[in-house]
Amino acid sequence: MKIKIFALILLASVFSACSYKFSGASTTGLKTVVVRVFENNAPLVVPTLSNQITESLKTRIRNQTKLIISPTGEGDASFEGKITGYDIKPVALQNSATPTSGANRLTITVSVKYKNNLKEHEKESFEESFTKFFDFPINGAPIQTLLPGAIENINKQLSEDIFNRAFAQW
């Protein structure tokens, strides 16, 4: 009986000492983060893209961490970036007398600077470019009606990659 009680106490202490975050994010020591608006420096400019990418990253941080997003000033960490590429090109050429595209590829590239201002975590800071694309078929619909969905899809992928690079350190 004493062995069972000892085993239960030992097991309870082991499990209480372990913790695992299912999001995989580690924000140890961080309380606030600043996300500055991503400038749009791409040769082809979509007026709303800057805010869309910025807000997508903020939403990801809000949903996956307990960090407070500070609107101005310096936080424990900060993100700033630039949209350096926005490109639509034909892909999936179909074999016919006149080569035509079966799909278009939207590619967005952002350059991100993440700075962890905590002395013990400065090495986690980085400056890196992230690129994602989305292929959408040409099905007779005007490209302008397909772009919002493609942009939203890419923004989710970019914010996930940026978030994981800053906080997951896998």
N, C-alpha and C positions, 0 to 999 in steps of 0.2 A: 504494500500500500504506500509506504514512504517513497519507494522508487517511482511509482506512478505520479505522485504529487511532485516530486523533484523534476521528473521529466516534463510535466506540464508547465511548471514554473520556468524551466530552462527554455522550453519551446516558446512560451509567451515572451520571454525576454529577447530571444533571438528575433522573433517577428516584429516586436515593437522597435527594435533597433534598425531594422531594414526598412527602406522606403524606395518606391519606384514610381516614377512619373510616366504615365502612359503616353503623354505627348512627346516624351523624349527631350523636352526642353529643360535646360539648366540655366536659371537666372540667379544663381547664388550671389548674394550680396547686392544685387540690383534692386532698386525701388522705383526709379523713374527712367524714362527713355524719351528722347526727343527724335521725332521723325520729321525732317525738313522736306519741303515740297521738292520733288524731283524735277529739275529743269529739263525742258525738252530741247535738246540740241541736235535732234535727228534732222537729216536733210529734208525729209517729208514730215511735216508737222500736223498732228491731229490736235486741235485745241484742247480737248478734254482729257487727253491721255496722261498728262502730267498729274492731274488730280486723281485720276482713276488708279494709277499705280501707287501713288502715295497712300491713298485711302485703303487700298487692298492690303498693303503692308501693315497699316495701323489696325485694321480689322483682324488680321492674323495674330498680331501681338495681343490685342484685347481678348480674343477668343482662346488663346493658348497659354497665356501667362497672367499673373496678377500685377504686372507692371503698370504703373501710372504713366500715361502718355502726357508729357509736359508740352504745352503749346509753344513755349519760347524758352530761351535761356539754355542753360547746360543741365543735362540730366546725368545720371550715373552712366548712361550709354547714349549714343546718338547715331542716327542714320542720315546720310545725305547722298544724293545721287543725281545722275544725269541720264536721260534717255539719249543714247548715242546712235541708235538704229531703229528704223521703222521701214519695213520693206515688204512689198507685195510682188511676188514673182510667180510665173506659171510653172507648174510641176506636172508630172504624169502625162507627158506628151503622148497623144494617141497616134497610132500609125494610120495614116490616110494619105490621100494624094496631096492634101494641104495639111501639114502638121498643125494640130490644134491641141490646146491644153485641156486635160480632163479635170484639173484642179488648180487652185491657186494656193500659195503658201504665204501666210503673213508671218514675218519674223520681227521680233522686238528684242533689242539689246539695251540693257541698262548697266551703267557703271556705278558701283555702290561703294561708299566709304563708311565702314562701321567702326566706331571708336568706343571701346570700353574704358571709361574714365577711372575705374577703380584700380589702384596701384597693383594689387595682387592679381588682377585679371587683364592687364594691358596687353599681354601676348595674344589675347583672343581678338584683338582689333585686326581689321583687314581692309584692303582695297582691291576690289575684284569686279570683273564684268560677268554678267549673266545673260544668256541668250535662250529664248524659247520660241517655238514656232507652232503654228496651227494650220493644217491643211483643210480646205473646204472645197467640196466639189462644185463644179460649174453646172448648175442644173436649170439654167434659164433665169434664175433670180438675179436681180441686180446686185453687184458686189457690195454696194452701200447698205443693203439690208442684211447682209451676212457678217459684215465687219464687227458690229457691236458684240455679237456672241463670240466671235473669234478673239477679240480684244479681252473680253471678260475671262475666257479660258486661259489665255496667256498670262494675264495678270495674276490669276490664282496660282499658276505654276511658278511664276517669278517670285511672288511673295513667299511661297513655300520654300523655294530654294534659298532665298535670302535669309529667311527666318531660321532654317535649319543650319545654314553656314554660321550664323551668329550665335545661336543658342543650343543647338543639338550637339555640335562637335563630334559627330560620329566618325 
